[in-house]
Amino acid sequence: MEQRGSGSLLAQPLRPPSPARAAAYLGLFVLGAVVAVAGALVQAGWFPGGLLLALAGAAGLFLGGARAAGSRAGAVAPVAGWMITVVFLTATRPEGDFLFGAGGGSYLFLLGGMAVAVICATLGGGRRPGADTARLGK
């Protein structure tokens, strides 16, 4: 590996994910969509307990995906599925039907879900250097 003058290693180039990892990310994306639909139905039914349950379910999926995949991409895949589904659920149709009402609980679900997504993606494990390149305290 090549070193710079400061002694740090150059960043390794990114490789495309393996087929198994790509399938896992696709599965997490679909789970994010399922959790979004379930959360949209539950949050309005049992307010405020349903809202907390919906956000806890989303947080569990986002953080669990990050831990299972061992990377932040494991959190980003279900977040993408969740956000795309929520945006489609908020759009009105020509018939006038839509899933979310104009109440405060719907806005708390949308904004709270986005906040939970950012927190879980931040907490999800990022790239870590291997044991041979990490400098341990003396």
Secondary structure as GFF3:
##gff-version 3
##sequence-region A 1 138
A	DSSP	alpha_helix	19	45	.	.	.	ID=ss1
A	DSSP	alpha_helix	49	69	.	.	.	ID=ss2
A	DSSP	alpha_helix	73	90	.	.	.	ID=ss3
A	DSSP	alpha_helix	104	123	.	.	.	ID=ss4
###
